[in-house]
């Protein structure tokens, strides 16, 4: 799930090196994603995994570690 | 006989490097077709053709640095007779008085190799042209056997630090344009703080039921409100050139897009007032992702009639910007802030935004900008109507 998340993240932000993303990097504060990038990432994850993350849950995918936890739980719960 | 020249993609552009031809002699082209990719300080730009016709001749080779106005190709308009004999030496009235080519130009090369015959990245093509390397003799290591920069670099791929140098080139171009703006445009600024809670709640309700692909960002609401309000204030929409204001017929707002690492581009959407909110959002999404990938179109770089700079969800409260010449206004929109707000006879917590107009005093005054702010406030107070 982590590799998948990083793959979609770096597709949205091609200048980010996946090897340098740490689990606790904040998508907006550290990786400089803006609201359009976050929406594109959520859209890509929806297409890839069928998981539609509501806006109210955006804070739960704010770091790679949090996103992997959230997506794993959502994928397992379905 | 149409001469296709290096276009000006902004008042700060002096020259561009031809990275790739997407046409070859004999090809039919339509108005709006992307015919070439040109590297500029603002990244790679797809150059569109302004008239329909048939490509007669390519006059510039990939890798050539061409000043604005330099001939690039000859395109014969529809219904025109092909020139008799003497290929490449036909009449070229538009070339008179144009700046001379700087380097690597091929005034009458009769047979240019077709650019798409060999699969190679634009950077690899440009470097190969610089080195005088025949791409047909190079083995590609990229996807599908495509030739990438590393394949043409002598001694293998070196760390040439291209992204950072491109960014510093972009900063130089921004600095030149903004310095000129600050020195020549008599700016004045007018701000108003407005209640955004209605629009924020409207979007939250709408997006709650929508799959991610159909969600709308606050930025799209703000861009549409700015464009529609501008329709009512002609003195904010157009260009100041040759000592006079030229009002524009339609509102093409440039959208300031920040690139990671400090770059900034402002591609323009065409005629936003005629779009729905969904269409505005789709157009924004498209242009922002292409700005990130460094693939904007020439028309997007040149058609802007004013600029909207929105700080997004988590940023500063007020943005008083610098006008992008030759435009005459820039709308700066701060991030929403929770503030005590007087509604009727009560004080309630509301999210508010501060909209700041930077306007050119040669063209407009306080009354016009106040009218814009009042129109904008009315529009965002009825988000469902946008």
Interface residues (C-beta under 8 A of the other chain):
Chain A: X12 X13 X14 X15 X16 X28 X32 X34 X35 X36 X37 X39 X40 X42 X43 X45 X46 X47 X52 X53 X54 X55 X56
Chain B: X163 X204 X207 X208 X211 X212 X213 X215 X217 X218 X219 X258 X260 X261 X284 X285 X288 X289 X292 X293 X312 X313 X314
